[in-house]
């Protein structure tokens, strides 16, 4: 078990999320009045870092935000939530990436439009090795791939645990996988030639990932590793909003893995996944990406 407060480095996307709760997705040329609105820092790595911090860890986010007024607001939001930001686009005056999100009130399903990380190509910072050495675990969301691969190599050299959030297959993912210890992918993550969770788990194993899992929303998480394979049930909740649930899952899993330290076992992975799934399910029971922490 890690001693004291676990430290995590989160490498990937940070956005400004504008989230609207609506009765239905609008048709062409239709205007809607939203029931509620949330504006907050978002992105898979950022949301995972927030969850890690909320659960008691020290989280640092390595990303691109910039000095535009909207970016200043994003950084302030993360700071208020205990996340330390290393902004590799600090001199950029361009607006940050904005994700426009519509959440359907009756189902909790979301529709998202975003440019993601296409506006930035991030070179590794000079202090990358020191940032990696200072943490217990490094989590990647697959965005800013050049930076991610460099950070993963540094983590492997330093003997730090690496965790991959596979939301979707991206260019360069094949270069990152051999450097990953634990990969937890969504059902939308489809490596070349893999169209089922079992095929995805097999692909990950063949490409060097020791421990892997595929989540399926409210369905069981299917996992595989050197000690076997199996499933972990996800607690049932009345779903209000699925936005960011996978991000929270990874932040909570990173916290669990960091607390456990080196020497992961099948039993340890199952317990970590079970605890992380419980946190992610709680996050689905309220609208937006922040209310679950206020209510928890």
N, C-alpha and C positions, 0 to 999 in steps of 0.2 A: 504494500500500500504506500502511496505517496504520503510524505509527511507534510503537515501544515496545509497551507492553502495551495491547491493545484493551479498551475499556470498554463494557459493555452494561447497559442498563436493561430490566428484565423486568417487565411490567405484567400482573397477573392473579391467578389462583387459587393459594392455598397451603392445603394440607390436612395432617391427620395420617393417614398411610396405615398401616393394619394389614393386612399381606399374609400369607396362609396358603397354603402349598403342599399341595395335596390330591390324592388319587388320582382323585377325580371330584367333580363338583358334587353337593351333597347333595340328596336327594329331600325331599319334605314330611315334617317331623317326624323326619328322620334326623340323627343326630349323628356327626361325623367327628373323628378325631384327625389333625391336620395333621402332615405330615412335617417342615416347617420353618416359621419365622415371622420376618418382618421388620417392625419398627415404625420409621417414618422420616417426615420431612417429605416431602410430595408435592404434586401438582398440576402442571398443564402448565407454567406459568410458572416455578414453583419448581424443577422438575426440569431445565428448560432452563437456568436460572441456574446450577444445580449443575454441569451439563456444561460450560457456558461457563467457569466458574471452574476446573474440573479441567483444561481444555485450555489454561489459561494466561491467561485474561482476568480483568478485574476486574468482578464482577457485582454489581448492586444489584437487589433485588426490591421492587417497589412493590405492596403487597398488604394483606390484613387477617388478623391472627392473634389478637391480644388477650392479656390478662394472666392468663387461666385457667392453672392449673398445666400442663395439656396443651399450651397455647399456648407457655408458657415452654420446654417441651421441644422443640417444633417450632423455635422461634427459636434455641435452643442447637445443634440439629442443623445448621441452615443456617450458623450462625456457624462451627462446626467445619469446615465444607466450604468456607469462604472467601467465603460470600455475605453481603453487607451488606443488612440488611432495613430498609426504611422501612415501619413498621407503621401504617396509617391507622386501625386499630381498637385502638390500644394501651391505651385506657382501658376497653375492654370486658372484663367478667369472665365472659362467656359462653364455653363450650367452643369450640375451633376446629372448623372443618368436619372431619369424620372420614370417610374413604373406607374401606369394608370391601371387601377384595379377595380373591378366591379364584382361585388359579392352578392349572390342571390339569396334573399332572406329566408326563403322556404327550404332551401337545400344546403346552404353553406358553401356551395360550389363557387369558384372564382374564375374570372376571365382577366387576363393580364396582357398589357401591351407595354413593351420596353425595348430600348436599344441595347440593354445589357452592357457588356464591356467593350462594344465595338469602337467606342470613341477614344480608347487609350491603349497604347502598347507600353507596358511597364517594364523597365529594366530593374534587375535586383538592386537593392540599396547596398551601400558599402558596408553597412553593419549587419547584413543578413545573417552571417554566422553567429554573431553575438545574440541577435534576436532569437534565433532557433535554440541556441545553447541555454538561454534563460528560461525556456519553457519545458513542460513535461510532455506536451502533445501538440502536434501541428495538424490543423484541419484545413482541407481544401474543398472548394466548391466547383472547381473546373474552369472558372473564369480567370482571365489574365494568365493564360497557360504558360507563357515563357517564365513569368515570375514563379508560378506554382512549381514547375519542374526544378528550378534552381533551389527553391526553398525545400523541396522534398529531398533533393540530393544532399543539402546541408543537414537535414534532419537524419537521414540515413547515416551520414558520416559521424554525426554526434550521438547516435543511438537513441534518438527520440521517436516516440510512437507517432505514426502518420495515419490520419483518418480521412477518407475521401467521401464526399457527398456527391453521388452520381445522379443528378437530376435529369440529365440528358447527355447523350454522346456528343462530344465536341471535338473539333480538330485538335490534335495533339494529345488527346486522352491516352492513346496507346503509349506515349512516352512517359506519362505520369504513373500508370498502373504498376510497373515493376518496382516502384519506390514506395508503394502503399502497403501498410500492415493490415488495416481494416477498411473495407469499402462497404458502405450501405447505400444502395441505389434504389431509385423509385422504379415503379413498373413502367415508366416512360423511358428508362435508360435502356437503349437497345444497341449493344455493340454489333459490329458487322457480323451478320449471319445468325444473330441470336434474337429470337422473337418470343421466348418464354422465360420465366424466372429461372428455371433449371438450366436453360442454355446460357443465361447471363452468368449464373454462378460458376458454371463450367468454364466459360470464357475468362472470367476473372481469375480463377485458379490457374488456368493455362498461361496467363500473362503475369504471374508472379504475386498475386494478392493472396496472402495466407488465410485471412479470415474475411468472409464476405456475407452479405445479406441483401435481400430484395424486399422492400416494403410494398404493401398493397392497400394503402388507405386504411379503412377500418378492418380489412382482412388481416390474417396472420402474417408476421414477418418470417420469411424463409431464410435460413442461414446455413452456412457450410464452412467447414474448417478441417484441420488435420485430424481432429478427434471425432469427426462424424458430421452429421447434418440434422436439421430438425426445424421446428417452427416455434414462434413465440406469439401468443395471442395478444391482441391489442384491446385494452379496456374499452367497453362500449360507453359512449356518451351521447347526449343529444347535441348534434352538431349545429353550431351557429356559423362557423367560418373555418374553412380548411386552409386559408392563406397562411403560409409560414409554418405549417405543422411539421413538414419535413425538416425545416431549418432548426426548429426547436428540438426535434428528435436528435439531430446531430450535435447540437450544443449540449444537450443533456447526456448524450452518449460520450462525448468528449470528456465531460466532467467525470462520469463514471469510470472511464478508462484511465484517466489521469489519477484518480484516487486509488485505483487498483495497482498502478505501476506496471512493471515489466512482468513477463511470464504469463501471458493470457492463456486461459484454458477454455474448453467448451463450456464448462459450468460458469466461468466468469463472464464469457461473452453473452450467454443466455440471460444471466442476471442483469448485466449492464443493459442489454436490449429491453428487458422487461421494465426496468426502472425508467429508461428513456422513453419508452412507449407510453408509460403512465403520464409523464410530464407532457408529451406531445398531445395526448388525448385531452388533457385538461385545457391545453391551449385552443383546442377546437371548440370548446364549449362557450366561447365568448367572441364577440365581433372585434376584428382588428388584431394586431400583433402585440399589443401591450396589456390588454385588460386582464389576461390570465395571470399576470404577475401581481396586479393590484388586488385581484380576488383571491390569490393563493395564500 
